[in-house]
Amino acid sequence: MSMQPKRSGEIPAETVRVARAAFPKGSLAIRVRDELGALFTDEEFADLFPARGRPAWSPARLALVLVLQFAEGLTDRQAAEMVRARIDVKYALGLDLDDAGFDFSVLSEFRDRLVEADAGRRVLDGILAAARDKGLLAGGGKARTDSTHVLSSARELCQLELVAETLRAALNALAVAAPDWLVQIAEPDWFRHYATRAEDSRFPKARTKRTEVGQRIGTDGMRLLEAVFSPGTPSGLRAMPQVEVLRQVWVQHFHLVDGEVRRRTPKDRPPGVKRLVSPYDAEARTGAKRDIYWDGYKVHLTETCGSRTPNLITHVATTKATVSDFDMVAAVHTGLARRQLLPDEHLVDAGYVSAQHIVAARRDHRVDLVGPMVPGPSWQGRTDSSFPASAFTIDWENRKVTCPGDKTSTRWARESAGDRIEIRVQFSKADCGRCPVKNSCTRGPRRKLTFQDQDIHEVLHQRRAEQKTDEWKARYQLRAGVEGTISQGVGRCGLRRSRYRGLAKASLQHQLTGAAINLARIDAHLTGAPLARTRISHFAALRPADPVIDGAESAPD
């Protein structure tokens, strides 16, 4: 299909008349069109379509349909029916009342075009640009970020199910690509074991029996791989995605011992960042956050806060489940800078913040990154009667450190530690040995300190002191509101589970989710709907105040 750009133009008069009569108080679709106008233009998506061919349905209208679809949690069929049947949606799209819309498959095809061009951000950007034009959004101010887990669209599998389903998926793909070849090499038992889904099989409960089943599956898969990679195999089979997934899973879960296939022990398998968890979603990984474990992805949402304008999502980032929050700070700030929406103050939880990040955010983007610094790893920082690193006086110019007992360090060394420089300091054994407060300072023969450069070290201890004050706690309370955004995304837009397979499609889903939440919040702002209060049970309201430190993923100092 080709795309000939068309201007959305005015809404047909008859559509306006009927929509006003049918919705005297308006609706989300009507109010958004009246307030923001046509959110997208065909020219914005012209590069997604060839110059010649059958004319396509307006991509600008399709983009708005996708956002409305996520705002109401609809399937593709329901979204296509919404365009055909609902007057307020025809009003928002600028369609005649008798417009028959499109086949539901058009939405899937359009999403594929967005994924191939990594164009999902354009949809969110269109909403943000319209909000900016209407004075509902501006740079500066305050913003907050948090992440949540997203389950893969593929069902979670145990190890036996994983290897059995991986082998079955490869056999099904080969049966389509080279049926005659597969019939010749397939063992008779394969049809009994792998013709149906693994979940339909009843794996034995006894450990020894389950081990035997695993050995049998491993041996069958190895035979198939040997056949695929042997000379004379039809060309192209080795490059099939399902065969490559089979090869990777077998490398991760099996190995040869004296010529026989054996299952790897858990300690002998690769780390989670590399380990496949499903043959049907090869990019999903097993993630962990506190006591939550899941197979899938992670999404990071950044929104404005603390102003009289609606809280709008300004940045959405989707990663594999194994990527930590700590690694996303620079990417979030870069994305906000691209949209010219960097905040003056950025509120995050402990999983995002470190002294290095605070310094880098100030230096690179003039952003004040605010979040609780986790306590240091040393035992001295966890007791009031001991001497943490902050109790020592550092002479940066002369490279000397003075302890609380007025003794001076004997060693100062700068060493590389991964992507950062660490300064390692130690004191004399003799000085420490006869010190009257040695037991409150060190459990070893001498005190040793490790810290970073002056700007990072000072920020670290300044923030640890600040976060104990009531002023800082009151300032940080605003961050908690982002939990409501995640709840809205889960409840309204189905954010918890991915609709599609693969990181790129999951990312598009989350961009559309962010755009849909923004439309809902702009509509709530237009109608004066008050923000909902945090729900809390009567008993939980009696709980004594907890420290502000958020129990998120810890980050290095």
NUDRENSE-332120 format. One record per residue (C-alpha): y, z, x; residue number from 1; residue in one letter. Coordinates in pm, 1 decimal. Layout:
Y Z X NUM A $
...
//
This chain:
0.0 0.0 0.0 1 M $
357.6 -63.5 111.0 2 S $
667.3 127.9 23.8 3 M $
994.3 -25.4 -86.0 4 Q $
1253.0 255.6 -80.0 5 P $
1421.4 320.2 -413.9 6 K $
1700.3 554.5 -496.6 7 R $
1604.2 817.5 -749.9 8 S $
1925.2 745.7 -940.3 9 G $
2021.5 913.1 -1261.2 10 E $
1773.8 1075.6 -1494.5 11 I $
1710.8 845.8 -1795.3 12 P $
1932.6 948.8 -2087.5 13 A $
1642.9 981.1 -2330.3 14 E $
1455.6 1205.3 -2085.4 15 T $
1764.1 1425.7 -2055.9 16 V $
1806.6 1449.3 -2433.1 17 R $
1444.3 1538.9 -2506.5 18 V $
1415.7 1781.8 -2212.0 19 A $
1730.5 1967.5 -2320.0 20 R $
1599.8 1991.9 -2673.9 21 A $
1249.3 2100.9 -2570.0 22 A $
1370.6 2349.8 -2305.1 23 F $
1700.3 2494.0 -2430.9 24 P $
1675.7 2772.5 -2170.6 25 K $
1555.7 2536.9 -1900.2 26 G $
1250.6 2567.0 -1673.6 27 S $
1189.8 2588.1 -1300.6 28 L $
1165.1 2209.8 -1268.3 29 A $
1480.7 2150.3 -1474.6 30 I $
1691.0 2417.2 -1305.6 31 R $
1589.6 2304.5 -957.1 32 V $
1683.7 1944.7 -1036.8 33 R $
2016.2 2051.0 -1186.6 34 D $
2104.3 2281.5 -897.0 35 E $
1961.9 2097.3 -595.1 36 L $
1951.9 1737.7 -718.5 37 G $
1689.7 1494.5 -592.3 38 A $
1533.0 1687.8 -305.2 39 L $
1381.2 1392.9 -120.8 40 F $
1446.4 1022.3 -65.4 41 T $
1195.8 744.3 -10.4 42 D $
1360.8 660.4 320.7 43 E $
1247.4 995.9 464.0 44 E $
882.9 884.1 430.2 45 F $
923.4 511.6 500.7 46 A $
740.1 536.2 834.7 47 D $
423.2 656.7 657.0 48 L $
370.9 323.9 480.4 49 F $
326.7 -37.0 599.7 50 P $
609.0 -283.3 542.2 51 A $
389.0 -521.3 342.0 52 R $
134.7 -475.4 66.4 53 G $
106.4 -344.7 -286.9 54 R $
403.4 -121.1 -375.8 55 P $
327.5 250.4 -361.0 56 A $
437.0 519.3 -602.8 57 W $
763.8 676.8 -483.7 58 S $
681.9 909.4 -187.6 59 P $
996.4 1113.7 -260.7 60 A $
860.5 1189.9 -606.5 61 R $
511.3 1254.1 -468.1 62 L $
656.4 1509.7 -225.6 63 A $
819.9 1695.9 -514.8 64 L $
496.5 1677.5 -715.3 65 V $
309.8 1838.6 -424.7 66 L $
560.2 2124.4 -411.8 67 V $
543.9 2178.9 -788.9 68 L $
164.8 2161.5 -767.2 69 Q $
157.5 2448.6 -518.3 70 F $
422.3 2641.5 -709.8 71 A $
188.2 2647.9 -1009.3 72 E $
-145.7 2656.4 -824.6 73 G $
-276.0 2329.4 -971.2 74 L $
-556.2 2097.5 -866.5 75 T $
-484.8 1729.5 -800.0 76 D $
-609.9 1632.2 -1145.2 77 R $
-395.4 1897.3 -1310.2 78 Q $
-89.9 1790.8 -1107.6 79 A $
-133.2 1426.4 -1211.4 80 A $
-170.7 1537.2 -1573.1 81 E $
144.1 1749.2 -1533.9 82 M $
343.1 1438.1 -1441.3 83 V $
205.8 1242.8 -1738.1 84 R $
240.5 1513.7 -2002.2 85 A $
527.1 1750.0 -1918.0 86 R $
882.0 1662.4 -2015.7 87 I $
1047.7 1903.8 -1772.3 88 D $
855.9 1752.2 -1479.5 89 V $
959.0 1400.4 -1584.5 90 K $
1316.1 1533.7 -1589.3 91 Y $
1283.3 1672.1 -1234.3 92 A $
1131.3 1343.8 -1113.0 93 L $
1382.9 1124.2 -1297.6 94 G $
1110.8 939.2 -1494.2 95 L $
1118.0 770.9 -1833.4 96 D $
932.3 956.3 -2106.0 97 L $
672.9 680.1 -2132.6 98 D $
599.3 672.9 -1757.2 99 D $
220.0 699.3 -1715.3 100 A $
239.7 859.9 -1371.6 101 G $
-38.0 792.4 -1121.1 102 F $
-407.4 847.1 -1058.8 103 D $
-483.9 1189.4 -911.9 104 F $
-633.5 1030.3 -597.3 105 S $
-283.0 919.7 -495.7 106 V $
-199.6 1280.9 -404.2 107 L $
-490.5 1302.0 -162.1 108 S $
-393.1 970.6 -2.8 109 E $
-32.9 1084.2 35.3 110 F $
-139.1 1413.5 194.6 111 R $
-352.3 1217.5 442.0 112 D $
-44.8 1015.7 539.6 113 R $
154.5 1335.8 587.0 114 L $
-122.0 1485.6 802.1 115 V $
-158.4 1175.3 1021.6 116 E $
216.1 1173.1 1096.1 117 A $
247.5 1553.7 1116.5 118 D $
510.6 1514.0 846.2 119 A $
442.8 1826.0 641.8 120 G $
751.5 1989.7 791.4 121 R $
967.7 1725.0 625.5 122 R $
883.0 1867.3 284.1 123 V $
986.2 2220.3 378.4 124 L $
1291.1 2083.0 561.8 125 D $
1399.0 1893.8 249.0 126 G $
1404.6 2215.8 45.2 127 I $
1593.4 2399.7 319.2 128 L $
1849.9 2120.1 359.3 129 A $
1921.7 2118.8 -14.6 130 A $
1954.5 2499.1 -16.6 131 A $
2193.5 2483.5 278.6 132 R $
2409.8 2223.0 102.7 133 D $
2440.4 2455.4 -198.3 134 K $
2535.4 2755.7 11.3 135 G $
2204.0 2933.3 -44.0 136 L $
2105.5 2929.1 324.8 137 L $
2282.0 2958.5 657.5 138 A $
2199.1 3043.5 1016.6 139 G $
2257.0 3388.2 1161.8 140 G $
2201.2 3706.7 967.2 141 G $
1857.0 3863.7 959.2 142 K $
1505.4 3722.8 942.0 143 A $
1155.7 3869.8 947.7 144 R $
815.3 3734.0 1043.5 145 T $
456.6 3834.9 979.4 146 D $
115.2 3672.3 981.4 147 S $
-188.9 3686.6 757.8 148 T $
-543.9 3562.0 773.6 149 H $
-655.6 3243.2 599.2 150 V $
-1021.0 3189.0 514.4 151 L $
-1179.1 2853.4 588.5 152 S $
-1269.3 2634.0 292.0 153 S $
-1624.6 2631.2 427.9 154 A $
-1848.0 2924.2 335.8 155 R $
-1908.7 3192.6 597.8 156 E $
-2251.9 3148.4 757.1 157 L $
-2487.2 3382.5 937.5 158 C $
-2631.0 3256.7 1265.6 159 Q $
-2950.1 3114.2 1115.2 160 L $
-2752.7 2939.0 841.9 161 E $
-2508.7 2803.0 1101.0 162 L $
-2770.2 2635.9 1319.8 163 V $
-2975.6 2513.9 1021.3 164 A $
-2670.6 2367.7 844.9 165 E $
-2545.4 2209.3 1167.1 166 T $
-2879.7 2033.3 1213.5 167 L $
-2888.6 1930.6 846.1 168 R $
-2533.4 1789.8 862.8 169 A $
-2624.5 1581.6 1167.9 170 A $
-2940.4 1451.7 1000.7 171 L $
-2745.3 1351.8 688.5 172 N $
-2484.9 1167.2 894.7 173 A $
-2752.2 985.5 1097.7 174 L $
-2938.8 896.6 776.6 175 A $
-2632.1 699.1 668.5 176 V $
-2551.7 542.8 1007.2 177 A $
-2906.0 455.2 1125.2 178 A $
-3169.1 524.9 856.2 179 P $
-3445.7 309.1 1008.9 180 D $
-3406.8 471.3 1350.2 181 W $
-3406.7 822.6 1202.2 182 L $
-3724.6 764.1 1000.9 183 V $
-3904.7 669.2 1321.5 184 Q $
-3804.0 979.0 1520.0 185 I $
-3799.8 1244.1 1242.7 186 A $
-4080.9 1499.9 1240.9 187 E $
-4266.5 1535.5 906.3 188 P $
-4165.2 1902.1 877.6 189 D $
-3796.1 1812.6 904.9 190 W $
-3789.8 1683.1 548.7 191 F $
-3930.1 2013.5 424.7 192 R $
-3695.8 2233.5 626.1 193 H $
-3365.8 2037.6 627.3 194 Y $
-3359.5 1826.5 311.5 195 A $
-3180.2 2100.9 117.9 196 T $
-2900.1 2342.4 205.4 197 R $
-2983.5 2639.1 423.7 198 A $
-2853.7 2880.4 161.1 199 E $
-3131.6 2759.1 -70.1 200 D $
-3390.3 2873.1 183.1 201 S $
-3522.8 3224.2 193.3 202 R $
-3513.7 3332.4 553.2 203 F $
-3761.0 3611.0 635.6 204 P $
-3630.9 3967.9 660.2 205 K $
-3846.9 4079.8 952.1 206 A $
-3676.0 4039.3 1288.3 207 R $
-3974.4 3878.5 1457.1 208 T $
-4009.5 3624.1 1178.1 209 K $
-3637.1 3542.9 1188.5 210 R $
-3664.5 3494.4 1563.4 211 T $
-3947.2 3246.7 1505.7 212 E $
-3736.3 3054.1 1253.5 213 V $
-3447.9 3042.5 1499.8 214 G $
-3680.2 2913.3 1773.0 215 Q $
-3811.8 2642.4 1541.0 216 R $
-3461.7 2528.3 1442.1 217 I $
-3351.1 2528.4 1805.9 218 G $
-3651.4 2319.8 1910.8 219 T $
-3599.2 2068.2 1629.0 220 D $
-3231.1 2031.0 1711.9 221 G $
-3307.9 1980.5 2080.7 222 M $
-3557.6 1706.1 1994.2 223 R $
-3296.4 1530.6 1783.7 224 L $
-3037.3 1550.9 2060.5 225 L $
-3286.4 1415.5 2315.6 226 E $
-3358.5 1123.7 2083.7 227 A $
-2990.3 1048.4 2023.7 228 V $
-2909.8 1053.8 2396.8 229 F $
-3218.8 862.2 2509.8 230 S $
-3202.4 496.2 2621.0 231 P $
-3235.6 241.5 2342.6 232 G $
-3068.0 455.2 2077.4 233 T $
-2838.9 251.0 1847.3 234 P $
-2485.2 236.8 1982.4 235 S $
-2229.5 467.7 1833.3 236 G $
-2462.1 753.3 1733.7 237 L $
-2367.4 971.4 2028.2 238 R $
-1996.9 953.3 1935.1 239 A $
-2047.6 1061.6 1574.6 240 M $
-1853.8 1383.8 1497.3 241 P $
-2158.1 1553.9 1341.7 242 Q $
-2368.3 1479.8 1651.4 243 V $
-2097.9 1620.2 1878.3 244 E $
-2079.1 1936.1 1666.0 245 V $
-2459.1 1964.7 1689.5 246 L $
-2441.4 1934.8 2067.3 247 R $
-2170.6 2201.3 2096.4 248 Q $
-2346.3 2447.1 1864.0 249 V $
-2673.1 2405.8 2051.8 250 W $
-2499.9 2466.2 2386.4 251 V $
-2341.9 2780.5 2242.4 252 Q $
-2655.5 2923.5 2076.6 253 H $
-2956.5 2792.2 2274.9 254 F $
-3064.0 2730.9 2632.6 255 H $
-3376.5 2619.2 2814.8 256 L $
-3597.8 2878.6 2983.5 257 V $
-3891.4 2730.7 3178.4 258 D $
-3864.2 2415.8 2969.7 259 G $
-3866.1 2598.2 2633.9 260 E $
-3575.3 2640.1 2393.9 261 V $
-3457.5 3000.3 2363.6 262 R $
-3178.0 3156.5 2159.9 263 R $
-2890.7 3301.0 2355.1 264 R $
-2816.0 3669.9 2325.4 265 T $
-2478.9 3763.7 2171.9 266 P $
-2340.9 3853.3 2515.7 267 K $
-2442.2 3512.1 2647.8 268 D $
-2246.1 3315.8 2387.1 269 R $
-1893.8 3181.7 2446.6 270 P $
-1582.4 3374.8 2339.0 271 P $
-1448.1 3341.3 1986.7 272 G $
-1174.0 3098.3 2087.7 273 V $
-1442.1 2836.6 2166.9 274 K $
-1728.9 2935.0 1937.7 275 R $
-1783.2 2713.7 1632.1 276 L $
-1848.3 2893.6 1304.1 277 V $
-1922.4 2603.2 1066.9 278 S $
-2037.1 2242.0 1103.1 279 P $
-1806.6 2148.6 814.7 280 Y $
-1485.9 2291.5 962.9 281 D $
-1508.9 2246.9 1337.5 282 A $
-1161.3 2392.7 1404.3 283 E $
-1216.2 2721.1 1219.1 284 A $
-1269.2 3027.7 1437.7 285 R $
-1355.2 3393.0 1387.6 286 T $
-1042.8 3609.1 1394.5 287 G $
-992.1 3984.7 1406.6 288 A $
-691.0 4194.7 1312.9 289 K $
-736.7 4568.4 1299.3 290 R $
-1047.0 4612.3 1080.2 291 D $
-1037.3 4262.0 925.4 292 I $
-1273.0 3988.8 1048.5 293 Y $
-1270.7 3636.3 905.4 294 W $
-1361.9 3273.1 973.2 295 D $
-1069.0 3036.2 944.0 296 G $
-704.9 3029.9 1051.6 297 Y $
-386.5 3235.4 1066.2 298 K $
-44.8 3156.3 919.1 299 V $
291.0 3296.7 1033.8 300 H $
574.0 3309.5 778.4 301 L $
940.1 3362.6 870.5 302 T $
1203.1 3425.8 602.8 303 E $
1567.5 3523.5 569.9 304 T $
1646.8 3874.2 446.7 305 C $
1923.0 4127.1 399.9 306 G $
2180.8 3899.8 232.6 307 S $
2289.6 3824.2 -122.1 308 R $
2134.5 3477.3 -111.2 309 T $
1764.7 3434.6 -195.4 310 P $
1514.4 3518.7 76.6 311 N $
1389.8 3175.3 181.5 312 L $
1103.1 3085.5 412.5 313 I $
1255.7 2904.7 710.0 314 T $
953.6 2854.2 933.5 315 H $
577.4 2823.2 882.7 316 V $
325.6 2804.3 1168.0 317 A $
-51.4 2768.8 1134.1 318 T $
-287.0 2848.5 1420.0 319 T $
-652.7 2907.2 1481.9 320 K $
-764.2 3257.7 1394.0 321 A $
-798.7 3359.8 1759.2 322 T $
-432.0 3299.5 1850.5 323 V $
-250.5 3632.6 1872.6 324 S $
86.1 3708.9 1713.8 325 D $
214.6 3786.2 2062.9 326 F $
180.8 3418.9 2163.1 327 D $
382.8 3286.4 1868.3 328 M $
728.0 3438.0 1927.0 329 V $
864.0 3154.6 2141.8 330 A $
724.5 2890.2 1903.4 331 A $
889.4 3056.3 1602.4 332 V $
1228.1 3074.5 1775.8 333 H $
1201.0 2712.6 1890.7 334 T $
1121.3 2599.6 1535.7 335 G $
1413.5 2795.9 1391.9 336 L $
1645.2 2654.7 1658.7 337 A $
1541.6 2301.4 1563.5 338 R $
1650.6 2370.7 1206.7 339 R $
1965.4 2555.7 1325.7 340 Q $
1844.2 2863.7 1139.9 341 L $
1811.3 3114.6 1422.3 342 L $
1890.9 3468.3 1301.3 343 P $
2107.7 3717.3 1483.0 344 D $
1841.0 3984.4 1424.4 345 E $
1469.5 3908.9 1399.0 346 H $
1243.7 4183.0 1257.6 347 L $
875.9 4174.7 1353.3 348 V $
582.9 4413.2 1378.9 349 D $
427.2 4548.7 1697.6 350 A $
198.7 4248.3 1736.6 351 G $
492.4 4018.3 1814.6 352 Y $
716.9 4229.8 2032.4 353 V $
726.5 4311.4 2401.5 354 S $
1003.1 4376.0 2649.6 355 A $
957.0 4024.7 2791.0 356 Q $
999.1 3874.8 2445.8 357 H $
1313.2 4078.6 2376.9 358 I $
1470.6 3963.4 2703.2 359 V $
1364.4 3600.0 2651.6 360 A $
1493.6 3592.7 2292.1 361 A $
1834.1 3719.2 2405.6 362 R $
1848.6 3483.4 2702.0 363 R $
1721.9 3165.0 2537.8 364 D $
1838.0 3197.2 2176.1 365 H $
2080.0 3492.0 2154.5 366 R $
1843.4 3659.0 1908.5 367 V $
1793.4 4034.4 1892.1 368 D $
1418.0 4077.3 1850.5 369 L $
1352.1 4408.3 1674.2 370 V $
1010.4 4565.3 1651.1 371 G $
827.5 4884.1 1752.0 372 P $
717.3 4899.2 2113.2 373 M $
363.7 5029.4 2142.7 374 V $
318.6 5336.4 2364.5 375 P $
227.6 5274.2 2727.0 376 G $
-139.3 5287.9 2832.1 377 P $
-93.0 5592.2 3058.2 378 S $
-184.4 5940.1 2935.7 379 W $
148.8 6074.5 3062.9 380 Q $
334.2 5891.4 2785.5 381 G $
126.2 6051.4 2510.7 382 R $
198.3 6418.0 2584.4 383 T $
529.9 6603.1 2583.1 384 D $
448.5 6822.6 2881.7 385 S $
381.7 6536.9 3125.7 386 S $
600.7 6286.7 3312.2 387 F $
594.4 5924.8 3187.5 388 P $
751.1 5638.6 3383.0 389 A $
1083.6 5695.8 3208.4 390 S $
1110.2 6035.3 3382.1 391 A $
1141.6 5865.7 3723.0 392 F $
1471.6 5743.1 3869.7 393 T $
1461.4 5389.7 4007.5 394 I $
1697.3 5269.4 4281.2 395 D $
1658.9 4894.8 4228.7 396 W $
1886.5 4797.2 4514.8 397 E $
1707.6 5002.7 4778.7 398 N $
1364.3 4965.3 4620.1 399 R $
1297.1 5337.2 4595.3 400 K $
1174.9 5560.5 4311.5 401 V $
1245.4 5932.8 4283.9 402 T $
1007.5 6155.3 4088.6 403 C $
1103.6 6460.1 3877.1 404 P $
1012.4 6677.2 4176.8 405 G $
1280.2 6496.5 4386.9 406 D $
1027.8 6315.1 4607.3 407 K $
1075.4 5950.4 4707.3 408 T $
814.9 5674.7 4682.9 409 S $
650.3 5545.2 5000.1 410 T $
545.4 5198.5 4878.5 411 R $
719.8 4924.3 4674.7 412 W $
536.9 4591.3 4629.0 413 A $
600.4 4289.9 4403.1 414 R $
275.9 4124.7 4295.5 415 E $
187.1 3838.6 4063.5 416 S $
-4.9 3935.2 3748.5 417 A $
-84.3 3623.2 3550.0 418 G $
238.5 3481.0 3411.3 419 D $
455.5 3775.4 3515.3 420 R $
561.8 3975.9 3821.3 421 I $
474.7 4343.9 3849.2 422 E $
623.9 4604.0 4080.7 423 I $
370.6 4855.1 4208.2 424 R $
498.2 5186.2 4345.2 425 V $
314.0 5483.6 4490.1 426 Q $
402.6 5822.6 4636.4 427 F $
272.1 6012.7 4936.7 428 S $
-53.7 6201.7 4901.3 429 K $
95.7 6487.8 5092.0 430 A $
399.3 6512.5 4862.5 431 D $
186.4 6495.4 4549.0 432 C $
-76.5 6733.0 4683.4 433 G $
161.4 7025.0 4724.9 434 R $
375.4 6951.8 4419.4 435 C $
372.7 7247.7 4172.2 436 P $
378.4 7014.8 3868.3 437 V $
112.9 6771.9 3995.0 438 K $
-121.1 6834.9 3700.2 439 N $
153.6 6720.8 3461.0 440 S $
216.8 6406.6 3665.6 441 C $
-113.5 6263.3 3787.8 442 T $
-487.3 6326.1 3783.5 443 R $
-541.2 6142.6 4110.1 444 G $
-448.5 6228.0 4467.7 445 P $
-108.5 6058.3 4428.5 446 R $
118.0 5920.9 4151.4 447 R $
127.0 5545.0 4107.7 448 K $
360.9 5345.9 3885.8 449 L $
355.2 4987.3 3767.2 450 T $
657.0 4828.2 3601.7 451 F $
836.8 4496.2 3576.0 452 Q $
1178.7 4369.6 3680.0 453 D $
1486.8 4574.3 3602.6 454 Q $
1599.4 4396.8 3283.5 455 D $
1252.7 4417.0 3128.3 456 I $
1189.9 4774.5 3239.6 457 H $
1521.6 4898.6 3102.1 458 E $
1472.4 4722.4 2768.7 459 V $
1122.4 4868.9 2735.7 460 L $
1227.6 5231.2 2777.1 461 H $
1552.5 5186.0 2585.0 462 Q $
1363.3 5055.3 2281.7 463 R $
1097.3 5326.2 2300.9 464 R $
1373.7 5583.5 2289.3 465 A $
1566.7 5405.9 2010.7 466 E $
1272.5 5371.2 1777.3 467 Q $
1242.4 5749.5 1751.4 468 K $
1589.1 5773.0 1590.0 469 T $
1658.0 5773.1 1214.7 470 D $
1912.6 5493.4 1260.6 471 E $
1651.8 5260.6 1409.7 472 W $
1396.3 5352.1 1142.8 473 K $
1644.7 5270.2 865.6 474 A $
1726.3 4940.1 1035.2 475 R $
1360.5 4848.1 1066.0 476 Y $
1267.6 4925.7 703.9 477 Q $
1383.8 4577.9 600.0 478 L $
1084.6 4422.9 777.7 479 R $
838.8 4558.7 519.7 480 A $
961.7 4308.6 260.6 481 G $
774.8 4024.3 430.6 482 V $
451.7 4179.7 300.7 483 E $
572.0 4085.1 -47.5 484 G $
613.9 3726.0 66.9 485 T $
253.5 3716.7 184.3 486 I $
145.4 3868.8 -147.9 487 S $
341.8 3603.8 -337.3 488 Q $
184.2 3329.1 -129.8 489 G $
-164.2 3465.6 -193.7 490 V $
-120.5 3533.3 -564.2 491 G $
84.8 3231.9 -663.4 492 R $
-13.8 2959.9 -419.1 493 C $
-366.3 3053.2 -306.6 494 G $
-259.6 3119.3 51.8 495 L $
-563.0 3335.3 135.9 496 R $
-813.5 3046.5 139.5 497 R $
-760.7 2702.3 283.9 498 S $
-791.6 2421.7 30.5 499 R $
-881.4 2171.3 298.4 500 Y $
-1080.1 2148.1 620.9 501 R $
-926.5 2128.3 964.4 502 G $
-618.9 2280.7 1125.9 503 L $
-387.4 1987.9 1046.2 504 A $
-464.7 1994.2 673.3 505 K $
-444.4 2373.6 661.5 506 A $
-102.7 2347.7 826.8 507 S $
13.5 2099.8 560.5 508 L $
-107.0 2335.9 287.9 509 Q $
101.5 2614.9 436.1 510 H $
413.3 2399.0 470.7 511 Q $
379.9 2309.1 102.2 512 L $
320.8 2675.7 17.6 513 T $
643.3 2771.5 195.0 514 G $
832.6 2498.6 8.5 515 A $
684.7 2609.8 -325.8 516 A $
778.0 2974.6 -268.8 517 I $
1131.6 2866.7 -181.4 518 N $
1163.1 2671.8 -507.6 519 L $
1038.4 2972.6 -704.1 520 A $
1285.0 3201.8 -528.1 521 R $
1578.6 2967.6 -578.4 522 I $
1487.9 2952.3 -948.7 523 D $
1467.4 3332.6 -964.7 524 A $
1809.1 3352.1 -797.9 525 H $
1957.3 3108.9 -1051.6 526 L $
1821.7 3308.9 -1345.0 527 T $
1920.6 3644.9 -1196.5 528 G $
1563.5 3776.8 -1186.2 529 A $
1560.9 4109.9 -998.7 530 P $
1339.0 4158.0 -696.0 531 L $
1017.0 4341.1 -780.4 532 A $
976.2 4686.5 -635.3 533 R $
683.5 4766.4 -410.8 534 T $
393.1 4890.3 -620.2 535 R $
261.4 5229.5 -519.0 536 I $
26.5 5470.3 -692.0 537 S $
144.1 5813.3 -803.0 538 H $
-82.6 5984.6 -552.5 539 F $
22.0 5758.0 -262.8 540 A $
386.2 5844.6 -336.6 541 A $
310.8 6204.7 -235.5 542 L $
195.3 6104.0 114.0 543 R $
402.7 6253.2 399.9 544 P $
616.3 6004.4 590.8 545 A $
428.5 5815.3 861.8 546 D $
574.2 5698.8 1193.3 547 P $
741.5 5360.2 1170.1 548 V $
510.5 5210.2 1427.8 549 I $
318.8 4932.6 1256.2 550 D $
-51.1 4931.3 1338.4 551 G $
-63.1 4564.8 1426.4 552 A $
-213.2 4393.7 1726.1 553 E $
-91.7 4562.9 2040.9 554 S $
94.7 4360.2 2300.0 555 A $
130.7 4421.7 2673.5 556 P $
436.3 4609.4 2798.0 557 D $
//
